[in-house]
Amino acid sequence: MYTGPSSGDNRFAPIDLSAAYNRIIAKLDTQDGSDRLVANKHLLLTGNHELWGLPFVFGPNDGNANIIVLKEGPVTINFPQPLHDRQLVFVHAADFKVNSAAEDGIIRPMPGTPRLGETVCEYKLHYDDNTTATFPIRRRYQISEFQVKWGENSFEAVKHIKPRTMQANSDIPRGISPSIPWGQSQLRTTFQGFGAVMHHWLYALNNPHPEKNLVGLTMQPIDGTALIFGITRSDLSSNPFNWEPRKKVRYQSESEKPALNPYGDNPNIRIDLGEVISVSPALHYNHATWLDNANPSLPHPARNEWIIEYTAHPEARLILEDGPVRAIELHELEALPEFESLEPATRRVTLRIVDLKSGSTVAAKLHVHGESGEYIAPINGHRLPNPHWFEDYGAEHVQGHHFSAYVPGAAEFKLPLGDIYVEVTKGFETRPVRRRFTVTDTTDTIEIGLDRVLPWRQRGWVTADTHVHFLSPLTALLEGEAEDVNVINLLTSQWGEMFSNLGDFDGKTTIGSTENGGNGEYLVRVGTENRQHILGHISLLGYEGSMILPLCTGGPDESPLGDALEATVTQWARQCREQNGLAVLPHLPNPRAEGAAAIVLGEIDAVEMCSFENKGIDPYSLSDWYRYLNCGYHAPAVGGTDKMSQSTAVGTIRTYALIKDAPFTYEAWMKAVRQGVTFATYGPLLEFRINGYEMGSMIQLTDSGGMLDVVWEVSSVTVPVTRIELVCNGELKEVHAVDPKKGSYAGHWSVPVKQSCWIALRIRGMDAEHGEIIAAHSSAATIIVGGKKCFDANDAVTILEQIEGSTAYVKSLATKADDRTFKHLLMTLTSAHRALHNRMHQHGVMHLHTPADDHHREHPGHGHDHGGHSHRH
């Protein structure tokens, strides 16, 4: 095990104890120590070691290693040359001593384990002027036992293994097996003594007279047995185990090697009398374009530049191996051109975020960094937020190298003196703030004002994320308020043998509602995402009563091995709606299978555009959605993130739903979604009406059709808008190019219609990282001409094929449950197949059948071509 670098200097020197050894470790028996000690003697230290950066010599590592057992009488060591060192550093330990308990199990008096303050031995320093200095060596002060109860560590001695920085298991490169459990790795730091069974204690005895000639040492047993392994003399100015608070330096490496690595047994950067806490890339924010920019680029790591954070003794050395090995005194770093000390973050400052109109504090997403781009977390926030799946233990957001914290209106920071850079964001209707502030030694508070500049909430629009995982409900409430998302749907689900948020579901409580003690403006409701790896997923929102089970079925990816298929997406959706819930087809289109049947049977209330990779609304998702609209199915659009880690912010893509003529409640929100008065967005906000009707409406025209008056308004304070498009039956009908700098736009089109169709508004915008994206999309308004619903033959065939494929899976590969369940599954799929197939018959559509689903016998007399499984009606 790595315990410290080789010092290679004259600060320390081990003392030769060979003349004082009185036992051989391998031969220790119960005459020498306790049964417990003898049973663990093979774990005692032998050979040469570096402990906490100090060198020690413990004798040969060949089974004949010697030791001093201080038991029967004193042991004296005479130094060949007088010493003038400031400390003698001992590696020693006390043998076990058991407390006696009364018959009732109570120990009286209670000294603890080990026995607090009990003197084990005395160390006496001898000077050549015949004076001495005597030091009692007491349990839990200067010495302790080889094993101690948790919480009964020593006050002046340390365990022989120093605390180390470590990677979370998810950060370890592939191919390297983690050495500790996943949960413990989240600490990112070990503790002293980590990994050892038998603790050897290091104690720095302070020489009170370094100006005198120290010529000898006597060790006298008092009460119990002590074992002395080694002594090293040190001329440090203070205790070698007393480290200073963390500091940071910026380092410009000339090496082209991969990143500096402070982890494990072979680090290429380390500190002997201390520890490297973290090494992270120095970030370039390009403040000239970052400040006061509503949509700036993310920072990029500077080439071979690192922020090194460490804690150490002031006389420690930094050992670098990113080229030729260098050992650099910490106090000399500032003199080297490749190093720059960063101002320590010690000034305690409160950052307050206030609404400019009301003056009250408001929750928001807050980011602070220093001159070198180093992230500065709130005192109660993670300095290294974790971006990995299901490791979301804070209220934070990780976007590449850019970290932020969610705060409930105010947060406490320790800031460096000088310039800091602050970013505050709150959803899509409030202008983002990116400003520089100067912290002085009198700064106590920094106040940032937010201006809500877009009036969509005032007009009745409420925001929602339909798809969030793994947060606690109260964390979800905070993040929702900070991101200005009025409704967070937190979804219980299952991943193999793991379940999430099970205890948070009760089928009735809307957290944040006025009836549950909230302000009613930000709500969290726990629903479920029920999943099957082939047939599909379904988000069941806001339903009442018992949890709809099974959560997952049919085996991996979602449920455990050996699970039989017990439900379909359609059945889950139907049950949700029977329990007054909202059935949403998530992350359209995948898994792309039986969701088609649920839409055909009218069991889906909305389809979800998702935020995978944050690259805007995926054209592939839109292609799938347009098929259903082309065939006349009511499928409003919603936005959901499928948030599973801090790398996704709640509401990155969100739903806007219009609630008219009613107070905002969760039930009113569900009603608005069902009606389809919604749009999904990454930032731009929109309104549009057709002949005065809202999106989601069904507009009836006579057989001759007519002229549609399309009126629209678009605004954005986050993503710059580039184009506003009118989509009709999936095809581009009208385009309005805009100046992205303007921010707000309005217009109208006159659109002639002769046949049934659907129309929707599609917004393109410019994302700083990904270029132009589809940034927003409204739900569709349906135009019915002469009473005939939309129907596209080619799209209908593809939908039918999905249903047939789902049926084929159930019949062939799905693990079957009992016969009744199996038949029920097939009946659901068959009814969807028949419903769409009958519509195709009505429209005279030719299509191919798979052999498993050839249904020509259902329609005798329709003139089928039996040879090729195709027919025309």
C-alpha positions, 0 to 999 in steps of 0.5 A: 500500500502506498503511504507516502513518497520517499523524502530523500532529504535531511528533514528526517532520519530514522533512529537505530533501535537495534541495541534496544530490541527485546523481542522477535515479532514472529515469536511473540506469545501470550507471555509477551502480550494479549491473546488478541495481539498474538493472534494478529502478530502477522499484521504488525509492521516490519521492514522500511516504511514511509508513514505520513511522509516520514521514513521509518525502519522497523527491522528486516522483513524476513520473519525475524523482525525485532521490536521493543516490548515495554512490559517488565522494565525500562528500556534505554537508548543512548544516541551515538551523537547528540541530537538537536531535533525538534521532535522525536516521532514514535510508531508505537501502540498499546496492547489491548486492555479489557474493561470489566463489566458488572453482572448487568453489563454496565461498566462502572466507572466507564473509561472507554475503549481504550481506557481514556487517559490511563498512562501506559508508559513514560518517555524520558529525554536525557540531556548531557547537562544531566537534566531530563524531560519526562512525558506520560504516554496515555491511552487515547492521547499519545498512544492507543490500542491496535484496534479501537471502537469507532469514535474513540480515536486519539487526541495527539496521535494518528493511525499509521495510514494517512487519509487519502483522496480517492475516486468515486467508483464511477470515475475509475477508468474502465478495466480497473476494478474498484477496491472499495464499495460504491457507496463508500467511494462517494466520500472521495476521501479515505480516513486515517487508518483506512484499510488496516486491521492493526493500527500503529500510532504515530506520535510526535514528541516535542523536544522542549530543549532542542538547543541542548545536546539530547543524548538518550531516551528511557522508556518506562512501562507504567500500566499495561504493555506498549510496543515500540516499532520505530523512532524517527527524528524530525527538525520540522518547525511544528507537528508533522501531522498538523496540516493547514487548511486547503489551498489551491495553485494553478499549474502549467505543465509542459508535459503532453501526458494525460491528466495528472493523477493523484489517486491510487498506489501510483499517483503522478502528483502527490505531497509527502506531508499532506495530500492532494485533494483534487486535480481539475483542469483550469477552465477558460470562460472567455469572460469577454463574451461570457459576461451579460450573455444569455446563451454563452458557450460552456467553458473549455479546459485550458491546455495542460493547465491544472488547478491543484487543491491540497492540504499539507504541513507548511514544510511539505513537498510537492512531488510531480512525475509528469516529466522528470521527477521533481520534489518542490518545497510548497513555500517555493511554488510561487517563485516558479513561473509554472505555478500561480497561487490562488487566493484562498477562499476564506471570506464568508459571504452570503449570496442573495437572489431577489426578484426585482419586482417584489424584492423577495428572495427566490430560488434559482440555479447559482454558479460561482467561479474564480479568476482561473475558472475554478468552481466555488461551491456553497459551504453546504454544496459539493465541491466536486458534483457527481454527474453519474447515473443514480448518484444525485445526492445534492441539489446541483447541475453538472454541464460538462465542466460547468457546475451549479448549485440550486439554492432556496434564495440565499446561500453561504459561501467562502470566497476569495478576495478579488474578482469572482464571476456569478451566474444566476438562472431561473427558467425560460421567462427570467433573464439570466444574469452573468456578472463579475463582483469584487470581494473585499475584506468588508464584503458580507453580502452580494445581492443579485436581482432577477428580472422576469421579462416574459409574461407567459405565467401571467397569461396562464401558462404553467411549466412541467417536467413530465419525467424525473427520476431519483430525486427526493421529493423535497429536492425535486421541489427545490430544483423545480422552483429554482428552474421555474418548473411549476410541476415536477413529475417524479417517477418511481420505477425499477431497474433489475433488482433495484427500485427507486422512490418506492416510499415516496409514492402514496397515490394522493399527495401533491407536495407543494400544494396549498392543502399540503402546506406549500405555496401552490406555485411549485408542485411535485407529484410522484407517479410511476414509469412502467417499463418493458424493454421491447414493448415500451415504456409508459409514464403514469402521472398523477393517478390515485390509489394503489401503485400500478404493478408490476412496475417493470416486466418481462426481464432485462433491461428493466425487470430482473432475469426470469420475470414473465411478461405480465402487462402491456403498455396499453394495459398500464395506460388504461389502468392509469386513466381509470385511476384518474391519471395522465398516461404519457408515452415517454422519450418518443419514440423508443422503445419503439413497439407497442406504444403504437397500439396504445395510441391507436386505442386512444389510451395515450394522453400525450407524447413526450419529447425528451432531452437526450444529449441536450441537442434540441428536439430530435427530428427522429422523434418528430418523424415518429410523432408526425405519423400518428398526427397524419393518421388523425390520432390526438397526441399532444406534445409534452417535454420531459427530461428523463433526468437520472443524474446531475448532468441533466437539469430538471426542465431542460426541456419542459412542457408549457400548458395553458390553464384558462378560467381555473386556478392552477392545481395539479388536476387543472394541469393534467386537464390542460395536457389532455386538451393539448393546449401545450408546447415543448421547449428548450427555451423559446416560448410561443403562442399561436391560434388558428381562427381564434382556436388554441393549439390542440383544438379540433377545427371543423370546416365544410367540404369545400375547406377554407382559409385559416388565419394563423396568428403567432407570437414567439419570445426567448431570453435564453436560446436565440431564435433563428426561424419560425416554421409552420408545419402542416401534415409534417411538411414545411408550410411557411417559414419566417426567418428572424434576427436572433438578437431581437428576442420577441417576434409576432406574425400571422399567415393565411393558409388555404385548406382543402383537405383534412390536416393538422398544423403546428408551430416549430421553432428553431434556435441557436444553441452555443454548443450544438449550433441550430436546433429545433428548440420548441414545438407546439401541439397540433391543431386538427383541421377536419374538412367535411367530417373526414379525419386525417389519414395517411396510408404509408404512415398507417402501414408503419404503425400497423407493422409496429403492432404486428411486431409487438404481437410477434414478440409476445408470441415468440420470445417473451417469457410467458406467464400463465395462459390467462395473462398471455391471452389477455396480452394478445387480446389487447394487441389484437384489438389495436391491430383490428382497429387500425386495420379496419380504418385501412380497409375503409381507405382502401390501403394495400399492405403486407402481413407478416405470416404470424398476423395474416388475417385474410380469413377475417374478411372473406369476400374481400378478394385477397391475394393469398400468395404474397400476404398482400391485399388491396381493398 
